[in-house]
Amino acid sequence: MTDIVPPDACTTMPEIRTAIDALDREIVALLAKRMRYIEAAARVKNAREAVRDEDRKADVIAKACAAAEAHDLSREHVAAIYELLVERSIAHEFRVFDSIEA
């Protein structure tokens, strides 16, 4: 496995691309793990109406934005990414919930 060069030490595009590719694999693994919890939520909820929870959605996005600020990231970028992530998660949870109830 190739050693990942820290961002400040990168001097070539291959070093940067290697690091980004490695980070992308980690992000995808975390997204997959997150989806397993979405599936667990679908299994645990008693009613389809409980799948979409706007208060929870707002809370998740707010927490992600706070974490973004703590890491010196754009709050707006993270909010946009999490809006999509949460909406796709809700859609997936509906599919799983419906497949369990069918």
N, C-alpha and C positions, 0 to 999 in steps of 0.2 A: 504494500500500500504506500502511496506517495505521501510524504509529509506535507501538511498544509502550512503554507507560509502565512504569517499574520499579515493583515492588510497593509500596515505601515511599512512592512518589509518587502512587499511585492515590488518587483522591478520589471516583470514581463507579463504580457497578456496570458500566456499559458499558465503561469502561477495563479493569476486572478481567476481564470476560468476553471481551473482545477478546484480551487477553493469554493467557488460559487456552486459548481456541480456537486461537491460533497455536501454543502449546506442544503442544497435543494433536495438531495436524498434524505437528509435528516428531517427536513420540513415535511416531506411526503410521508415519512414514517410516523411523524407526530400527528399529521392529519388522519392517517389511517387509525391510529390509536384513539383519536378524538371521535371518529365515526363509530367505533365499537361502543363508546359511551352513549352516543346518540341512539344506537340500536338498543342498548340496555334501557334507556329512557322509554323507548317505544314499548318495550316489553313490560315495564313496570307501571306505566300510566293506565288508568282504568277507563278513560274516555278519550275519544278522538279530539274533542274540544280542548283537551289539556295539552295537546301537542304544540299548538301555537300559543305562546305566552309572551305578549309584547313587553310586559314589565321585565321578564327574564332576558329577553333580547336586548333591551336597552341597557340592562345591568352588565351583560357580557360585553357589549360594545364599549361601555364606559370604562370597564376594568381594563380592556385591551388598550384603550386610549391612554389611560393612566400609566400603564406599563410602557407604552410607546414613549411617553414623555420622560419616564425614568431612564430610558435607553437612548435619549436624544434622537428620537424618530419623529417624523411628521404625524401629528395627531390625525390630520385629515386623511393621509394615506392609509393609516391603520384603520380608521373608521370605515373607509370605503372597502377595504379588504375584508374587514369583519362583517360588514353589512352583507356582502356576498356570501361569506362563509356561513353565517348564521342562517341566511335564507336557504342556502343549499342544504344545510343540516336539517332545517325544518322540513324541507321537501323530502329528504331521505327518511326522516323519522315518520312522516305520513305514510310513505311507501311501506316501511317496515311494520308500522302499526296496522295498516290495512291488510298486509299479508298474514299477520298473526290472527286478526279478527275474522279472516275469510274462512 
